[in-house]
Amino acid sequence: MIILRLTASAADPTDGFQSQEFSFDIQKPYDKSVNQRYSLVNGVHTMWVFDNDNPHSPTSETKPRTEMRFKTQGGDYTSGVWQFEGDMFVPSGSTGVAVMQVMGGKNGGSAALQIRVYDGKLVQYGSDAARELGSASVYDRWIHLNVIHDSDKKRMQIYLDGKLSSDAANPGTGSHYFKCGVYAQNNASRRMESRWKNIKIWKRN
C-alpha cells in the first residue's frame, strides 16, 4: 500500500493583487547630497544615516533619516487594499531604527505602522502596544517582507519570508504611502543601515 501525504502550500501574499507602477524620492539629511547617504548598486538600494545627522529639512524637529518615499501613479491612497513587498537586509549593529513605515496613523499620527529593529529583533509599532515579529535575529541575512494594508477595514498584515507574522487592527486615517530605509528611533546606534531589493507595490483587484 502506498500512502500519499499531500501538504498544502502557503498562499502567495500577492495573490489577487495587481502590480503598480511607482516612483520614489530620497529623504535624507538636508545638508547631505543623496550619494552621501544612499547608493544603488546591482539592484540593491542601500541607505544609511548617523545618529547625529540633521533632519530632512532645516525646519523639521524629527530624528535623522534616509528613506525611500514611494509614490504611485494615482498618488497617496485613502481606500483599498495595498501591499508593499521587498527583500530587506540589516547589518549587525544597526539598532533603534525604523526600517519600513506605512504613513497615515490614527488621530493625525504620522505613521500607521513602523517596523523597527532593536538588537536584531523586528518590532512592530503603530496599531497598539509594540510586538515582536518572530524571535530570530534579522541581522546579516536577507528577509522577504510583505506588508498588506486594508485601509477600508483598517487592518495590517505582515509576512516574513512568506509566513504571516502579524494580523492586527490598525485604525490609521487620512492618506497613506510606504517608506523604507533607516529612520532613527529611541536608543539608536551611531550608524544605521538597511538594504533593499526587489521592491514592488501592489493593489488588490
N, C-alpha and C positions, 0 to 999 in steps of 0.2 A: 504494500500500500504506500502510495506517495502522497504526502500531505503538503499542500502548498499554503504558505502563510503570507498573506499579502498585507503590506503596511501602506496606508495612505500617505502620500507625500504632502508636506505642508503647502498650503496655497501661497502663491507668489503675492506679496502685498500690493503689487502694482496691477493685479488682475482687475479688469473693469475700469481702469484709468486710461486716459489719453495723454501722451506726452505733449508738453507745452514748450513753445519757444520762449527763451528768456535772455536777458542781458544782465550785467551786474556792474555796480560801482565799487571801488575800493574805498572804505572808510579807514583812515589811518591818522596818526598824529599830525596835526595841522602844519607843523614845521618840518616834516619829513617828506621827501619825494616817495612816490609809490614804490620804486625799486629799492628803497631803503628798508621797507617792511613787508614786501610781497615779491614773490617770484612765481613764474610759470615755466616749468621745465618738463618736457616729455609728458604733458597732460596732467602734471601734479601741481596744484596750487599750494604754495607754502606761504603761511602768514605768521609773523612773529611780532612781539611787542615787549617793551620793558616796563617794569612797574613804576618807573619814574618818568616815562614818556608823557607828553602833553596829550590832552583830549583831542577829538577830531575837529574841533573848531575853537577859536580863541574865546568864544563866549560860553562854551559848554562847561558844566561842572561835573561831567561824568568821568569815569576812570579810563585809562588808556585802552585802546583797541586797534586791531587791524582786522577788518571783516569784509567779506563779500556781501553786498546788499543786492538781493535779486529783484528783478523787475520782469514781469511777464508782459506780453503784448497788450493785454487788457488792463494793465495797471494792478494796483493792490486789490485784494479780494475782500468782499464783505459777506459773501454767501458761498455755498457749495462745499464740496469735499476736495481738499487739496493735499498734495503729498510732496515732501522733499525726500530725495534719495541721493546717497553718496557714500563713498568709501573714505574713512577717516583714519588718520594716524596721529597719535600724540606721543612725542618723545618723552622719555622718562625725565622727571624733574619739573615738568610743567604742571603747576597746581594752582588752585584758587582762580580758575579761569572758566568762563563760559565759551564753549566751542560751537554751539549751534543755538539759534533762537528762532522762535515764531513771535513776531511782534503783534501788538494789539491786545494788551491784557485787560483784566476787569477793572472797572472804576477808574479808567484813564491810565492804568499802569502801562508801562512801555512794552513789557514782554508778557505774552500769554504763556510762553514756555521758554525756559533756559535749560540746556543740558550742560552741566558743569563737570569739571574734573577736579577731584580732591584726592591727592595721594594715590593716583592711579585708578580711582573708582569713579564711574559715571554717576552723577546725581541729578535727578530731575527736580526742577523748581518751577513754580508758576500756578499749578492748579490748587494745591493746598499745602500741606506740610511737605518738606523735602523727602525724597525717597531714592534709595539706591537702585540703579538699573543693573542688576546682576552683581555677582560677588567677585568675578575675576578681574585682575588688573588689565587696564586697557593700554598700558604703556608699550611702545615699541612694536606694535603689530597693527595691521590693517583690520578695521572693523567696518562691516557693511551696515549702514544706518538707513532706516525708513521711518519717517515721521508723518503720520496721517492726521490731518486736522479737519474734523467735521465742524465747520463754523455754524451750520444750522442747528445741529443737535448739541453743539458745544461739548465735543469730546476730542481727546487727543490719544492716539495710539503710537507707541514707539516699538520698533522692531530692531533687534540687534542680531546681525548675521541670520536674518530670516525668521527669527523666533520672537514672538510677542513678549515684550518685557514690561509694558505698562499699557493700561487701558483705563483712562480716568476722565471724569468730568473736567471741563475746562471752560469756565464762564468768561472767556475773552469777549471783548466788544470792539466796535469800530472796524477799521480796515486792518488787514493783515498782510504780512510778507515774511519771507525767510531770510535768514542770515547765517553765515558760518565763518569761522576763523578763530580769533582769540580776543576776548574782552575781559579785562582784569576784574576780579571779584575780591571778596574778603580773603586775607591771608595769601595773597598772590605771591608766586615765586618771582625771583629777579627777572628771569626771562621766560616768556610763554610762547609756545609754538604749536600749531596744528597744520596738518597737510590734508588735502582733499583731492579726490579724483572721481571720475565717472558720475559727476553731478547731474541730476535730472529733476525736473519739476513736472508733476502730473496733476491732472484734474479728473475726477470721476465723471464718466459719461452720464 
